Amino acid sequence: MDPIIILGILLALLFNFANGLNDAANSIATIIATKALTPLQAVLLAGVFNLLGPLLFTTAIAATIGRGIVDPVFLTPSMILMAMVGAVLWVLATSYLGIPVSSSHALIGGLLGAGIAAAGIGAVFWPPLAVIEQVLLYGIVGATLGAIGTGAFTLRKGDFEPWNLFVGGLIGVTLVIPSAIAMGLLKVNGILAVLIFIVISPMLGLISAFAFGTLVTYAFRNYPPRRLTSLFRNLQIFSGSLQAVGHGGNDAQNAMGIITAMLLAGGLISEFAVPLWVILVSSLAISVGTLLGGWRVVDKMANRITRIRPYQGFAASTAAGGVLSLMNVFGVPVSTTHAITGAIMGVGATRGYSAVKWGVVREILIAWILTIPAAAVVAGVCFLTARALFSGVF
């Protein structure tokens, strides 16, 4: 086997390890925040269910990563290797700084940067103009319906504010576009799907967690506080498991897609089909990363966005796990970090606007926006540098 392919496989597994290290917060932040489990118990739980996730879902996300961003014609083992280098450097740097970012988006940025550096902008599967126009149309329809509905509701309650229209419009977009995709009315894939869900996945998490948290609050409003705490600490074990399965089913496929693309580019397989051993080692790598834990990220997710009570932790984890599972079924590589951060904000907002520490949220949002271009730049520079130093290989 080509040494570059071997190195690429090892680097892909390192990427999944770093993913688990950073995204440990996704599955266990709310469990630790509410003391439903000890930190060690929580990471063990997340590690086991991260491993099960890819075995329960299809490998559609791996296919999107491996052949839906950059045209497979231009994929070479050396280009994929540099894409991985850019992504790993970004994820490790943000993990060290305690900033929760999307490992999936870092990998996509790495593929974009290395692909463009290797073969120009034509190497990327850019979305057709007609599809972009469709997305904009559904977005306008959703925003209009959402703004009208929210405006009418707040006027009836007597607490209308102009910013309610913006919030309603955002909610409308968040609900209409995924619904159109689910019903087959809107067909998006590749880089366009990734960019759309940068906005939609945290909003889906926020909306579903806010709605579910409000419903739970109403349904259990007469329960004694001590009994309520005990009940939902136990239920959080279920919701955390659901979230970990969704996380493993989505993010563990990053390395699967890269390794399979490496094997295909190197001529070791004849078609893009993820081998079982690739599924197993990719899942194991992300589980080991989660078991070791990214404690700075956990602290920010668990304690610095908002104060979380057990019933809110249950609502956030269940909502985020549901969103991730739904996206896994449709093969959309969404950010698990975005989904759970949105869910935590959603349950916090059930106690009012001031319950969420929006300064921390802004810091996280900036990291989200920077991830794809930052990883692309790092990967592009890495590829050009490697080609200048090792022209015979690159």
N, C-alpha and C positions, 0 to 999 in steps of 0.2 A: 504493500500500500504506500502511496506517495506520502513522504513525511509531512508535506503541507496539509494533506487531508487528515492525517493523524493529529497534527497540531490544531487544526480547525475543530475537530471533534472534541478534543480536550478543552479548547477555549469555549466552545458552545456549552459544555458541561459546567465550566467555570462561570459562564454567564448565568446559567440557571441557578448555580449555587449563590451567586451575587443577588439574583432575583429573590431567592428565598431569604437571603440575609436582609435585604431592604424591605421586602414585602411581608416579612414576619409580622409586621404591625397590622397588615390587612386582616388576618384571621384572628389575632389574639388581643388586639388593642382594647376592644370593649370588654372582653372577658377579664383582662388584668385590671382595667380601670374600675370595674365593679367588684373585684375580688371573688368572682365566681370560681376561679381556679388560681392556684399559685402560678407564677411565671413558668416554672419548669413543667407543670402539668399542662399548661396552655400550649407551650411549644411542642410538647409531645403529641398532643391532640392534633394540632395543625399539621405536624409532620406526617402523621399517619394518613390523614384525609387528603393532604396534598398529593400523596402517592397514589391514592385511589382515584382522584379526579380524572386523569387522562384515560384510565381504563374504563370509565363509565360513559365518556362522551366520544364523539367521532374525532378524527384528526383533520377536520376541515380547516381549523385555524392554522395548523402546521402547513397545510397546502397554501393558504393565503400568504404566510410568511415566506415560504420557500419558492413560490412561483407566481405570486400575485403582486409583488412590489416592483421587482426588477425582472425584465424579460430573461427567461432562462437561457436564451441564446447567448447572452452576454455574461452569464454567471461562470466564473472560474473559481477553483479552490482558493487561489491567492486573493481574489477580490472579496470572496466571502470571509476569508480570514481577517482582512483589514476591517471589514464591516463589524466583525465581532470585537476587534480590538477597540474601535471607537465606542461601541456600546458598553463594553465592560468597563472601560476607563470612566465613562460618565456615571454609570451605576455605582461603582465603587467610591467615586468622589462624593456623590450625593449621600451615600450611606454613611460615609465618614462624617459628613457635616450634619447628619440627622435629618435630611430633607427627604420626605416620601415622594418619589417620582415614579413614572411608569417605565418599567423595564421593557415592556412591549414596545413602547414608543421609542425608547433608546435604541432598540434593535432595528426598528424600521428606519430611524434616522441614520444609523450606521450603514444599512443597505443602500439608502438613497445617496449618502455621501460617497461611499466607495464605488457605487455603480456609476455615478456621474463622473467621478474622477477617472474611472477606467474607460468608459465608453461614451461619455457625454450625456446630455439630458434625454437623448432618444432612447437610452437604455431603460428608462423608467416607464412603467405603465401609467401614463397620465389619463385621467378620466375624460371621456368624450364630452364635448360641449353640451350636447343634448341632455345628457344625464345630469350635468351641473344645473342646467336650466330647470329640469324636473325637481331637483332638490330645492332650488330656490322657490319654485312655485309652491311646493308643499310647505316649505318654511313660512312663506307669506300667509298661506291659508291658516296654518296653525297659529301663527302669531296674531292674526286678526281675530280668530275665534277665541283664543285665550284672553286677549285684551278685552274683548267685548264681554265675555263671561265674567272675568274678574272685576271689571268696572261695574257691571250691573250688580254683582253680589255685594261689593263694598258700598255702592250707593244705597242699596237697600238696607244695609246695616248702619249706614250713617257715618262711616269712617273712611270715606274715599280720599285717597291721596293720588296725585299724578303718577308716582312711581309704581302704584298698583298695576297700571297698564303695562309697564315694562315687564314686571314680574309675571303677569298673566300671559303676555306674549311669549316669554321664555318658556313658561309651562306648556303653552300650546304647541310650540315647536317641538319640545321634548316628547310630547305624547303623539303628535301627528306623524312625524317622520318615522319613528320605529314602527308605528302601526301600519303605515304604508309599506314598509319593508316586509313586515311579517305577513301581510296579506298579498304580497307579490306585486303590488302596484308600483313599487319603486325598487329598482334593482341597482344596488351599489356594491362595489367591492374594491379591493386593493386600497390604494392610498386615500381615495375619497371616503371610503367607509371609516378608515382610521381617523381622518380629520373631523368627520361629522361627529363621531362618538367621543372625541376629546371634549366636546361641549355637552353631548347628550348623556354620556354615562354618569358623570357626577350629578347631573340634574335628575336623572332617573332614580339614582340612589337617594337624593335629597327628597324628592317628591314622595316616593314610595315609603321612605322611612318616616317622613312627617305624617303622612296619612295613616300608616300603620301605628305609629306612636300615639297619635291622637285617638285612634280607635281603641287601643289598649288602655289608655288613660281613662276613657269613658266607661269601658266595659268593667274595669276593676276599681272604679272610683270609691266604692264602699268597703274595699278590703282593708283590714288593719295593716299598717305600714310594715310591721315585722313579717307578717305572713306573706305580703306581696314581695318583699325582698327575697325571702327564702324561695318562693315559687319561681321567680324569674332568674335567680342565680342558677337554679337547676336547668331551666329551659335554655339558658344561654349556652350550655354544653351542646345542645342540639343545634342551635342557630350558628354557633361557631364552627361546628362540623360541616354544616351546609355551606357556609362561606368558604371553608378550606377546600372542600370538594370543587366549588366553582373556581376558586383561585388556581388550584392544581390543573383543572381541566382547561383553563385558558392560558395561564402563563407558562406552564410546563411545556406547552406545545411550541414555544419559541425555539428552544434548542432542537426539538424534533424536526421542525421545518428546516433549520439551518443544516443539521447533520444530514438529513435526507437530500437536501440540495447539493451538499458537498459530495455525497456518494454518487449522485446523478451526474454532476459536473465532472467527476473523476472517472466516469464510465464504469463504476462498480455495480450500479443497478441500471436497468433499462427504462424504467418509468418511475414517476414520482409516487411511490407508495411507501409509507412509513413502516420500516421493519419493527417487529415486536421488541427486539433488543434495544432499539432506539427509544421506544416508548418507556421501557423499564429504566434505562440508565438516566434518561432525562428527568423522569419523575423522581428518581432517587436523589439526583443532584439538588433539585429544588427543595426536597424534604430535608436533606442534610443542612442546607443553608438556613431553612426555617428553624431547625432544631438548635442551631447555634445562636440564632436570634440577632436581630438588629435593634439593640436596646435603646439607642438614641431615637430611632424612628418610632419605636413603640411608645416612648415617653411623649413624643410630640402628638401622636395620634390619640393616645389614651387620655392624656391629662391636659394638653395645652390648647385644644380646640374648644372644648366645652366640658363641663362636669357631667358625667354620665351616671345615671342610676340604673339598677339592674333591669328594670322593664324597658328602659330606653336602649340599653345595650342589646337586649333581645330583639327589639324592633329594628335597630340598625343592622345587626348581623343577618337577620332574616331577610330584610329588604335587599341588602347588598348581595347576599347569596342567591336570592331569587333573580335579581338582575343578571348576575354572572352566569347562572345556569341557563337562562333564556338566551343570552348572547352565545353561549357555547353551542346550543342547539342549532342556531342559525349560522354558526361559523364566523362570527364577527369578533376580531381580536380587540376587545375593549380593554381599558386600563382598570385592573382590579383596585389599584390605589385610588383612582378617581371615584370609583363606585362606592367604596367604603368611606372615603372622606366626605363625599356628598351625603351619605347616609348618616354619618355622625353629626354633620351640620343640620340635617333634617330633624333628628330627634332633639338636638339642642334647641332648635328654633321653636319646638312645641312649647317651650317655656318663655318664648319671647325673643325679640331681635337681640337684646343685650346679653342673652345667655351664651351666645357664640362669640368667641374671640376672633373678630374679623381680621385683625392685624396678622395673626398666624395664618389665617386662610389666604390672605393676599400673598404672603410669602410662598405658600404652597402653590398657588395659582401661577406665580411667576416661574417657578421651577417647571410646572407643566408646560407652559408656553415655550420655554427655552429648550426642552428636552430634545425634540426632533431636530431642530436646526443645530443645536450644540453637538449632539452625537454625530450628525451628518458632517459638520466641519471637522471634528476630531478624526472621524473615519477617513474623510477625504484627504486630510493632511497626512495621516498614517500611510495611506495607499501611495500617494505621490512620493513621500519620503522613501518608502520601501522600494518603489520602482526605480528611484534615482540611485539607491545603494545597491540593489540587487536586480539590475535590469534584465539579467538572463532568466530570472525566476518570475518577475512581475511584468 
